[in-house]
Amino acid sequence: MTDAIHIRGLVKSFGATRALDEFDLSVGTGEVHGFLGPNGAGKSTTIRVLLGLLRADAGDVSLLGGDPWKDAVSLHRRLAYVPGDVNLWPNLSGGEAIDVLGRLRGGLDPSRRNELIERFELDPRIKGRAYSKGNRQKVALVAALAADTELYLMDEPTSGLDPLMEAVFQQVVRELADEGRTVLLSSHILAQVEVLCRRVTIIRAGKAVQSGSLEELRSLRRTTVTAALRDLDGAAAALPSANGVHNVQRHDGHLTLDIDTPSLGDVLALLTTFGVDSLTAHPPTLEDLFLREYSDELATLGVVEGSR
Amino acid sequence: MTAVAAPPVDVRSGALSGTRDLVRVALRLDRSRTIIWAVSMGLIVLASMNALNTRYVTPESRQARATLISSPAATALAGPGYGLDNYTIGAMTANEIGLWIMVAVAIMALLAVTRHLRAAEEDGRLELVRSAPVGRNSAVVAGLVAAFVATFAVGLVTFLGLVAGGLEVPGSAALAGGVVMVGFAFAGVSAVTSQLTAQARTASALSMAVLGITFVLRAIGDVNGPQSTSVLTWLSPFGWAQATAAYVDTRFWPLAIGFVVTGALVVVAFWLVGRRDVGTGLLAERLGRPAATPRLTGMVALTSRRQLGAILSWGFGIVAMGAFVGLLAGALVDFIDSEPSLGDVFPAGANGAAAGALAVYTVFLAVTTGAYAVTAVGAARAEEVATRGAAVLALPVSRWRWLGSQTGVAAAASVAIMLVTGLVMGATAASSLDGGVSVWQVVGAAAVTLPAIGCMLGLAVLLLGLVPRALAVIWAYVTYVFVVGLFGAILPDGTDALSPFTYTPQLPAEAMDWPPVIVLTLLAAALVVAGLAAFRRRDVVG
């Protein structure tokens, strides 16, 4: 099966700024793919290239087997887009905006539309100019999710939504995934991506710096172990020199250490020799993975690691 | 022993705390706007004075003008007609030019107040400001002060322009004082409307409606009761300002009414501010339909719905001007007959002075329609910048369809506006001239300008396709077309070569000439197609 999205060496510049710099991205069909990066890293630019709104300067971009620039109209029949910053027509109600967009697509299923309006608790009678940010976002979500398509491109789709609506959104995306539809979910809500996505790509300054399944990425990182040991002094002396062990800290009769994933078995075996009373292990969270890619930037921003 | 010292109690804790700082910010925000307004108004006053001083040198020519302006249709667009029996340049200025300066200043002031009071609140800026130690009324005071300062600046420049144009000081003070008073009054109106609605656009529209109503009240009043003798005139700030009879009787007391009313409106605004929450209006936003009607399907329907307000207001304005021109045609012919020097401006063709005047005014109305068409292209650009363009173009909607539909709606609306205008102007002209020009001749004159309007539209589309950021440059071209269209006959040869109206046969004064009309039609089509093709090839921004 071909990938729903396949990008190799994509370059896009705006004047002197290189927004995308040899960027790569692969999203398999039927996959919910997390697309992570801070503001200005190139997430929206990538999605706008995929929508054929921006023309790539260089690189190969294939979307559902077609060229997003040349075949824009026919490809758009097969995808739906949720922008992150939604502006509605001031004098159209939310319901009218949803219907106008749906009809430009060629019609939408009224029962699906009404079901989504109900689930997102949207009042469709309010005029576009009077909606709050979160409600404008809901209008865009309903308009896109009501479309019966293979691919959903979502650019920070839940900005401005409250936690309840965030939960509704996650439920709807899971349903789409169960039906075998593909979702590219650009977000900086890491918890959302961690729950919904099996694979993620982290973008930084227009380049993909990490890409893979969450398990693969985690295996590249360290597991944090906290243990209560009978021979704390012996362990504190022996462990820092062991292979694959980092950042050993001792406090309140506990020892905390970071272990490289390949050495996990050996180090645990070593730990048992000091008499383990209790032990907890934390696999790295997506937040750790993400922030590690940006650790130098955090340092410049004056954020001390471990103080998060 | 150490203790955390309690912060000193801020003495600024009233409803007006922090006003001085906010006033400074508001004045800084408006600085360049105010300067542009003042300089443009000054130039307009100087240019008008210069025109009057050179054109109406003899008492006979001024009296001919007085006869023209005393007709009902002209009175509606001028003033109460003080000093018509001895129509000096001063009386003429106060009667005919004053009103338009006042209208401009009123628009400036009402927009300034909604911008400071409502747009800031709508965008959430006011919330930031109000979270600082700033009183509830401070922002309202600051916005009003900014509008008052801008109004006063324009009034001062107007006064200087009038005096520089050779008019006496007391009369100029009365006329400029009227300008300032009208600006203050509409600032007060906007202070109230800004409390009523949650959207700056709606607040401005309400204030504009008040402006329109008071303009019409004064017009009806002055037509029925010359020299401010009708009650209706006294219901309008324009009526109060013109009741000063500047340069004729020059009296200042009518201005007091306006300043008292302004004060009352400001008091009402403050009272309303205390009765509502930040971010809300006192009038509830009307709800829309929960779902779209079947008619609201497709790009053309969407564009028409978006543009309906603009099409109706431009259309109404242009058709109304056409009606005035038609009604004035009879008086205008008498005026031109008694004032041969105007033969330059209104070339008398084979069909006489009336046909010449109608031809010139048809071009004027056509350029105004072209200006509407250009705003429609600007609206397409606004869709793109507001990212609504991207939302629609992410659907199976091609670039050709997206921009083509919007261009098509603009073109169709322009055709409708011009044909209705031709019909109305023709009917009114035929009635006021009793013979000489038929309705269908005037409709034909309106129709023959359509290819030139199409060229203006096409040029705007081409700019949108090629250099969207520079779309505003089109307004320099619109101004150029406007100036050479009205004054082409008295400008140096060749300056009008770039205006499509230069090549349009001036019906009904001239005979029909098909080749230029066909060439302009093809040119308009080529410009639109080139613009659409360029749009297909560029990035969608916003």
Interface residues (C-beta under 8 A of the other chain):
Chain A: R48 L51 G52 L53 L54 R55 A72 V73 S74 H76 R77 L79 A80 Y81 P83 D85 V86 N87 L88 W89 P90 N91 L92 S93 G94 G95 E96 D99 V100 L101 R103 L104 R105 G106 P124 R125 I126 K127 R129 A130 A140 L153
Chain B: A198 Q199 R201 E285 R286 L287 G288 R289 P290 A291 A292 L296 T297 G298 M299 A301 L302 R305 R306 G309 A386 T387 R388 A390 A391 V392 L393 A394 L395 P396 V397 S398 R399 R537 R538 D539 V540
